[in-house]
């Protein structure tokens, strides 16, 4: 769980920006999207195959 404590004279915009940064670092959004709806085994296989493809593409990009 991400938590941000605002400073004495810190504006709400900067606190919100820090909170969004913490949430993205923690990886909450991808996890939330993954659990948003039921995923069939076929969809799961496709998603993992695409992820493997992207990972291999990055690995051999040099």
C-alpha positions in Angstrom: 0.0 0.0 0.0 1.4 3.4 -1.0 1.2 6.2 1.5 2.3 9.9 1.2 2.4 12.3 4.1 2.0 15.9 3.1 4.4 18.5 4.4 3.5 21.6 6.4 3.2 24.1 3.5 3.0 21.6 0.6 0.3 22.0 -1.9 -2.2 19.3 -2.8 -0.9 19.2 -6.4 2.6 18.2 -5.3 1.3 15.7 -2.8 -0.9 14.1 -5.5 2.1 14.0 -7.9 4.2 12.3 -5.3 1.4 9.8 -4.6 1.1 8.9 -8.3 4.8 8.4 -8.5 4.8 6.1 -5.5 1.9 4.1 -6.9 3.6 3.7 -10.3 6.8 2.6 -8.5 4.9 0.0 -6.5 3.3 -1.5 -9.7 -0.2 -1.2 -8.5 -1.8 -0.2 -11.8 -0.7 -3.2 -13.8 -1.7 -5.5 -11.0 -5.1 -3.8 -10.8 -5.7 -4.1 -14.5 -4.7 -7.8 -14.4 -7.3 -8.5 -11.7 -10.0 -6.3 -13.1 -11.8 -9.2 -14.9 -11.5 -12.9 -15.4 -9.0 -14.0 -17.9 -9.5 -17.3 -19.8 -6.5 -19.7 -20.1 -6.2 -18.8 -23.8 -6.0 -15.1 -23.1 -3.5 -15.8 -20.4 -1.3 -17.7 -22.8 -1.5 -15.0 -25.4 -0.6 -12.3 -22.9 2.4 -14.3 -21.6 3.6 -15.0 -25.2 3.4 -11.3 -26.1 5.3 -10.5 -22.9 8.0 -13.1 -23.8 8.2 -11.6 -27.3 8.7 -8.1 -26.0 11.3 -9.3 -23.5 13.3 -11.1 -26.2 13.0 -8.1 -28.4 14.5 -5.8 -25.7 17.2 -8.4 -24.9 18.5 -8.5 -28.5 18.1 -4.8 -29.3 21.7 -3.8 -28.9 
